[in-house]
């Protein structure tokens, strides 16, 4: 049966963002026509907003496109750096669903779940420069059924690159600011607006960490070409990214109280101190390694109190290439066919100087890496048909993902010189602990019918998929191999939109979604032991959600707004239970642990009068676990009292407000975001307090005598220099008690940008 569907789908062929093109094109046109920064999904049957490039441009240049959407209702973006690019820390949650339960697309190309431990995609900050984003669509529910995603239980983010015709012929920009941040961006557009056209851009970013020692750097190239061929259009994109970032240290609440928010890892200049601490840890028996220097004693130098207070540096290295080739063909006056193929190549290393392993050179620590290699290719498309009053879309997606993940150890040179650069890819490991190869084959299809009955528009459809995960060992090393599939050929969707007149419309819908399993040794079923995997494989169920939405949209004069309520039943929750601190990286325990109920209210409004725009969004969330967790991997079984507890990293209240001004010459924005407390244990005995962060920007535009446009922009992030915890769960969430899984948010940072457009 599976082979039949594969042949059927390959024969039918489909395309990028099909259903989305149908859903969002009118929205995008309205956005361009009105000049609105946020468009509230007019005509849609679900809670959805579109953000335009102006909302990215007002941010500190180089910021992740994610920063532009954190103002939207129920969207929670956290990062330890001011740009939202530092991948170890960047987290996205929507309505209480975490990042690996959301869907992400770029021009329809699946980005996977954008997690730090690459296995099925890449982060948006490595896929495209924010300057090249044309629009971003956020669906707080499960999103369009045409999105290329098998994990969007709780929301979908779809990014779209700009049409070259909308861009200046030449753009040059330079940014300098806090932490020795320097960024350059250059883009050239070529071709004719109504003919073959394209652009190529280059970005270079370098910044010191805001605390401790180390750099965060990125080099990126983007290109896009559109070529009309009669009535058809060919589109091609290419992206190259080389990113290297020194890590910040994960903190616990005890560490923050004892060491402060600005505590960090040892830097390159503190190599000897790192060796001293490692020797003491071995002498005390804390590391479990053979002591190499008994003379170091057993007392840590103040203020260090633990071997895990600081490590000798850590980093994340990622090198990506992403390319696509697409075709859009009108078939007469009533049909359109689209298809797009893509290829993604990635190599990555996450490094950590571990005092839990000695180097063979006599150094009391080693450089531990988790290494990633991805070769991912696929195609997607659709056929859209107008049949009487019906607009029918049939589409699908196929992907083959070969992913290899390894754990290796590299030797430091000597007791006086490390001889290793954490910001460079390592070769010549003295030990490979494990090396696992994964293959993930995905087949997905969708069918949708949109039809109108007067002022009432109905959407009916479904999607289905088969995702087969296979793991084989090059070096087993105590890890898990085998195969596991998630198959659900019918995931229904139904929605309505009713225009009530005077700019008022009602909308609502129901969507059912299944999440496929993840192929990774560090997350999901394959992160368990082999015995644990074999024991749960026959009874393991994929996560599923049922989402119900109901709302009102309104638009009159300069005001646009939306009120929405939602209810989500989330079942078969998969809980990964860490069995060690992060740097040790032992196997996890994993099992289905029950269900979650998420429900809440979302309010959003924007008022525009002349050059002044005011925006506000508020979300109330009541997201709770419905069952106690019974851990069956221990004897006797352990019961964790989680029933009725709030979902981790799910604030009850989110409030965002901003005032923006733009008269064509002077522009600026003052924005404030409030978030209530967030729990980082499943029993809710530990939490981080709520906080309000204020950002500001101010700029001026003018023209040179030759007509070139010049823009000067100043940005200040965290205007009042608040000390706070940004990311929680960097090393997972515990059942109770403190945990080294918090990251401090960046202090006040100031940036200046000079931009030329020709």
Beta strands, then each sheet from edge to edge (+ up, - down):
strand 1: 38-39
strand 2: 48-52
strand 3: 75-78
strand 4: 91-94
strand 5: 103-106
strand 6: 109-110
strand 7: 133-139
strand 8: 156-161
strand 9: 170-177
strand 10: 181-191
strand 11: 197-208
strand 12: 215-229
strand 13: 232-246
strand 14: 314-330
strand 15: 335-354
strand 16: 366-387
strand 17: 390-411
strand 18: 431-453
strand 19: 456-475
strand 20: 482-501
strand 21: 504-514
strand 22: 544-556
strand 23: 559-571
strand 24: 574-577
strand 25: 589-592
strand 26: 596-609
strand 27: 612-625
strand 28: 629-631
strand 29: 638-640
strand 30: 653-662
strand 31: 666-675
strand 32: 678-679
strand 33: 687-688
strand 34: 691-703
strand 35: 709-717
strand 36: 725-728
strand 37: 742-744
strand 38: 749-757
sheet 1: 1+ 2- 7+ 8- 5- 6+
sheet 2: 3+ 4-
sheet 3: 9+ 10- 11+ 12- 13+ 14- 15+ 16- 17+ 18- 19+ 20- 21+ 22- 23+ 26- 27+ 30- 31+ 34- 35+ 38- 9+
sheet 4: 24+ 25-
sheet 5: 28+ 29-
sheet 6: 32+ 33-
sheet 7: 36+ 37-
end
